[in-house]
Amino acid sequence: MYPQELVRPMKEDLVNVGFKELINAEEVDEVIQNTKGTLLVVVNSVCGCAAGNMRPGVKLSLKNDKIPSSLTTVFAGVDAEATNQARKYFLPYPPSSPSIGLFKDGKLIHFLERHHIEGGTAQMIAENLSEAYNEYC
């Protein structure tokens, strides 16, 4: 568990651009099971080598003409209950943080694991997500 003062700026980085922070399993179930249309679920992380480019990449992807109708985030290592519940919806992919899942009507349709994010630039991450938005949103 990371101290709140350490993770607050990283959480706010996404919350301040419209992401809803999910902190328990019930919230995760509610949003994934009941969102009609597209839903982005970002597993945020303190990892500088991957999340340091993931957050800017996700924000940059929102400049695309088509974007998901709902934006949510859980924080690995902080909101364990919500993160563990979100990961159940990501199966068969193994737990990974950071990671990004795009859902349509409750079904996972696009997923970026840590190894897709780590080493990538914010622009590369944004382009990957934008292509998925263009196809599914």
N, C-alpha and C positions, 0 to 999 in steps of 0.2 A: 504494500500500500504506500503510495507516494503522498507526501504532505500536500494539502489543498493549496497552500500558497505557491507551491512549485507548479502545479498543474493548472491552476485557474487561468493564467494567460493563454495556455494551449487550448483549453476548453473554449474560452471566450473567442479565440481566433475563428472558430466555426460558428458558434452561437451568434456572434455579432453580424454574421452574414445570412442569418435565417435558419440555421440548423436547430432542431429541437433536441435538447439533451435528454436522453433516456437513462434513468438511474436504477430501475428495477425490472424484474422479469415480466411483470404484468404490463408495464408500459411497452416493452418490446413486443410482446404477444399482441397487444391491442393494435399497435401501429402496423405491424407486418400483416396480421390477419385481416385487418379492416380497411387498409388503404386501397382505394380503387385507383387504378392508373399506376404511375411509376413512383418508386420510393428509393431513395439513396440512403444506405446505412453505412456510415463511416466509423470504423473502429480506430479511434484516435489513440495516440501513444506518446510517451515522452522520448522515444528513440530519436535522437537527432539525425542519425544517418539515413533513416527512412521517413519518419514523420516530418522532419524538417523540410522536405520537399513535397510530401504528401499534402499537407494542409494548403500551401500556396497553389499546388496543382489542382486540388479540388475547387478552391475558390476561383481560380482561373477558368475552370471548366464551366462555371456558372455564367460566363459571358457568352456562351453558345446560344444560338437562336432557340434551340429546343433544350429544355432541362427537365429533370424529374419534378413531378407535382408536389412531392414531399421530401424534405431533407431532415435526416436524423443522425445522431451520433451517440456512441457509447465510448467510454474511456477505459482501455485496458489497464489493469493494475490499480484502478481507482474504483470504478463502478463494476465490481466483479460480477455481481448478480446479473446485471443488464448485459455485460459483455458475454458471459457464459450462455445466456439465453439467445443472444443474437447469433452466436457461433453455431447453435443447433440448427438454425435456418440456413447456415452456410454449408452444411454437409452436402457432399462428401469431402469438401475441402477441410484440411486440418486447421486447428487454431493458428492464427497468424495476426500479428499486430505490428504495424498498422495494416489494415486491409479495408477494402471498399466493396460493398455489395449493392447491385442494382436489382430491384424487384419490380415485377409487373403483376398486379392483382395477386400479391402474396407469393409469387414464385420467383426464385432467384434466376436471373437471366444473364447476368454479367458479374464477374468477380475478379478483383485484383488482389492477389496475395502479396505478402511482404516482398517476396523475391521479384515480383513484377514492379514494385515501387522502389525498393532499395537500389541506389545507383542511378535512378532515373531523374531527369530534371523535372521541375514543375511543369514545364511546357509539354514534355513527353506524357506525363500523367494526365494533364488536361486534354491532350489530343486523344488519348485512349478513351477517356470518359466521354468526350464530345462525340466520338464515333458511335459509342454505345447509345448515347442520348439520341443521336440522329436516327438510329435504327429503331429504337424502342419507345421513345417519348413522343 
